[in-house]
Every structure is written in C-alpha cells, then in structure tokens.
Amino acid sequence: MSVDQGQSPLLIDQFRDVQDVLDQIRLRPSMWGRQGCLRDLQNILIGYATALSVHGVDEHFTLSPGGPFAEWLRARRGWSMSCGWADAIERHADGEDPLMAFFRLLDEYRSACGSEP
C-alpha cells in the first residue's frame, strides 16, 4: 500500500499511529533524515516503540529491529538480522535506494501478512 502522492503533509499532532508516521516519511523522506537514510528511519521507529512502551500505549508495532518485520525478512530473504533490518536492506538493495527498498518490502510484508506495522 503506498501513500497517495497528492496527499497533503500532516502536522505531527495529527498522527494517529505509526502508519501515519510512515506515510509522511514516504511522502517527504528528506524532511525526516539525512538524505533519506534508512538507518535514520530505523532510529525514529526505535524511538517510537520506546515511547509506546514508556507511555503504556497499546499499539500493534512490528518494526522493532528484532520484531515481526525483521523475522519476515529473515525467513523470506534469508538475510541476517544481526544488525537490524535497516542494515540488511542496505546491504541487499542492489542499487535501489535503500529507503525505497524499505517501503517496497514493507508493502510486500503488509500484503503477505495482512497487517499494519
């Protein structure tokens, strides 16, 4: 599932969940990290997961470094997840922009698993 390129950016206080965060990053990646660096995105998501835990928010979250998305990548692609999914995607991007590879793989994961991140 990809974000509608005609979609307007949201203000942070309008975000409802991690999917809104990811949609905004997909829409304007250079606003969220240095040159769209995938490791910056992983760090943002680690912070997001930490905030969910600290504040006791019950939100289904699959994008932690050793979580379901990483396990899906390991099982489907045979990639090592020892340094997290961002490193694995960067190592196997084969010339594709790693951030775009992430969103493509995330869309595949969501289609295969029928889940939101």
N, C-alpha and C positions, 0 to 999 in steps of 0.2 A: 504494500500500500504506500503510495507516495503522496507527498503533500502537493496540493494544487498550487502551481507556480503563480497563480493570480491571487493567492491568499495574502491577506494583509498581516504584517507582523503584529503580534500581541504584546501587551505590556506584561512584565513579569507577574504582577498581581492578578493577571487574568489566566495564568496557567492553572489547569486543574489537576494534571498528573504528568508523569514522565513522558507520555506520548506527546503532550503539548510542547514540552521542552525539546524533544527530538524533532518535532515538526518545525519549530522555529530555528533550530540549528540547521536542519536541512535547507530551509528557506534562505538563511543568511549565515553560512558557515564561518566566514571571516570575522564576523562580529563576536564569535564565541571562542575562538582560539587562534593561535598564531598560524596564519596561512592554512587554516583548516586542519591542523594537526590532530590525528586520530587519538594520540595519547592524551592530548588536552581534553578531548571529549570523554575518554575513559575516566580521567580525573574528575571532571564535572559530575559524571554519573556515580563515582565513588562517594563524592560529597553529598549527592542527592540521596543515596542509600543510607549514608550516615545520618543525615537529617531525619529521614523517615524513622530510623531506629531511635534516635535521641528523643524525638518528639512523640513516639508511640503511634505513628500514623500507620494504619493498616492499608497498605497499597501493594498489590502484586508487583514485584520487581524482579526481573530475570537477568539484568545486565551487570551484576556484580562480576568481578574478574573470574571467579570460580563457579558462577551460577549457571542456570539452565542454558542460556545462550552460548556460553563458553563450552559447556558439555556437548551441546548440539554440534558446534563447530568441530570439536574433537572427534565426535562419533562420525559425523558426516564427511569431514575432510581429512581426518587422521592427523590433524595438526596438534602439536604440543601446546598446552595452555600454561606451561610453567611460568611464563612472564605475562600472562593475561591475554585476553582476546585482541586487544589493540596491537600488541607486538606480533601476534600470529597473523593477523590480517595484513599488517605492514610487510611482513616477511614474504607473504604469498600473494601480494597484489599484482604481480606480473605486469607492471607498467600502468595499471589502473590507479587512479587517485585513491589512496587508502580510505579517505573519508567516504567517497562514493562507493567503494567496495563494501565498506561497513553497512551503508544504507541498503545496498543491493542484498547483502547477506541477511540483514535484519528483516527485510521484506520476505525473503525466502523462508527464514525461520518462522516468522509470523504466519505465513501461508501453510507451512508444514505442520506447525504445532497449534495453529488456531488460537494464538494467544497474543496479548499485548505485552510490551516489555514492562 
